[in-house]
Amino acid sequence: MDMENVKQIFRDAGTAISRAVQFTEEKLGKAEKTEQDPNFEQLVTFCDNTKQNTETILKNMEFILNSNPGMRVENLFFLDKKKSGLSSSEYLGIAMTEAGNDFGPDTAYGSALIKVGNIQQTLGLNQREFIKSANDCFVNPMNKYLETDMKTVVKERSLLEKRRLDLDACKTRVRKTRMLATTKVKQDDSGPTMEELIDKAEHDLKVAQEEYNRQAEITKLLMEGVPSAHPQHLQHLLDFVDTQAAFYLKCHESLMSLQSDLSGFPSDQDNVATLSPDTPALGRIQQAKVITSQEPRDAHDLRLSAGEIISIDVNSDIGSNYFIGKKIQKGKVYKSNVRLLNQG
């Protein structure tokens, strides 16, 4: 290592010590601190809010998109490589279809398990496609922004703080040197004169002020560019909503199709006479899907929500007996609000 490198190391160490001393004295209230103008401080606050909120959103987004960390650990030990990397719904679907085949595809339970298992695998595939799309359209570009543009802003702000500490340390040295000059302290004839010490301190202050001003301008320009990134962030957000809506629509359509396929399977509701000792004489019971939500118009009407699958006595006024599981409600269901499932 040559002598110039050694000198540079000592200079850097001296600068670091000077900054540490200045920072400590500011915290103790023993040194003045250069303050920025209100507009600059507003930019700082805006940048901090953008960075912190973006990081928080991404943290929660990634938690949702990777909500089953146990699955990733399981993949490390899963012996069947064909199944590794699947979602939880796909694992469930595989288990159901395998069980259905074991019980027999020609049995009601086995057939139903296979149907449900196939849809679960479809839901899992949709989920994996959604996760990839969400990462592509939102998570990755937002992470890239944090790792490039915002990282540059943070770096330059950190450098500005160092320049500010250097500047204020120089101001302190100039003030102390001038105060020392007024005390008429006896000087060492071999060392610099008091005038030379003052000139040196003032020169260092001038250089520090110029470096600080230049860094402040660079930092300000970078922070002024942060608001212009928000429209692009908005587009990423809209893209995410589109892909999420498409995902849930696919899932909804698959589940509605599954419900329709399973509507003809026997269930406890087919033997409604055994549901309760108080069960009235009933006609033909049939499943129906609520197409339009129904709000009671009078005391005889029932309250229904769109998408519900209900069982009704179709031989009397439609909906005079309305079943939710094993609970029977008496009331009226309007034909325009429901669709009988086995009628297509």
Secondary structure, 3 states (H helix, E strand, C coil): CCHHHHHHHHHHHHHHHHHHHHHHHHHCCCCCCCCCCHHHHHHHHHHHHHHHHHHHHHHHHHHHHCCCHHHHHHHHHCCCCCCCCCCHHHHHHHHHHHHHHHHCCCCHHHHHHHHHHHHHHHHHHHHHHHHHHHHHHHHHHHHHHHHHHHHHHHHHHHHHHHHHHHHHHHHHHHHHHHHHHCCCCCCCCCCCCHHHHHHHHHHHHHHHHHHHHHHHHHHHHHHHCCHHHHHHHHHHHHHHHHHHHHHHHHHHHHHHHHHHHHCCCCCHHHHHHHCCCCCCCCCCEEEEEECCCECCCCCCECCECCCCEEEEECCCCCCCEEEECCEEEECECCHHHEEEHHHC
